[in-house]
Amino acid sequence: MVLYNVTVSIDREIESEWLAWMRKTHIPQVMETGCFLECRISKIQGEEDGGSAYSCLYLAPTSEKLEEYHATHAPALQQDHALRYGGKFAAFRTNLTVIEEFKAP
């Protein structure tokens, strides 16, 4: 499994509207690509000056599916986000390969 994490720092003045858009529009569009099994959005603890930070963690079944997302779907979805919230956010994206899982007994 491969994790794709998008960390977004968003201006507080548009935080509520951005979060609603992410929940109702953007994340469902990403999930509709068929490249991910699930997504978790989390608020990062500890406020930054002038903004709040969130993590959107997507679980892809294979690296091929993540590559398909990056090649086929990501440019348009990221452009939509940038056009909507340009100048009001900063994003950092990370691909992570799960090497082992540990679960509570």
Sequence and secondary structure as in RCSB ss.txt:
>XXXX:A:sequence
MVLYNVTVSIDREIESEWLAWMRKTHIPQVMETGCFLECRISKIQGEEDGGSAYSCLYLAPTSEKLEEYHATHAP
ALQQDHALRYGGKFAAFRTNLTVIEEFKAP
>XXXX:A:secstr
 EEEEEEEEEEGGGHHHHHHHIIIIIHHHHHTTS  SEEEEEE SS BTTEEEEEEEEEESSHHHHHHIIIIIHH
HHHHHHHHHHTTSEEEEEEEEE        
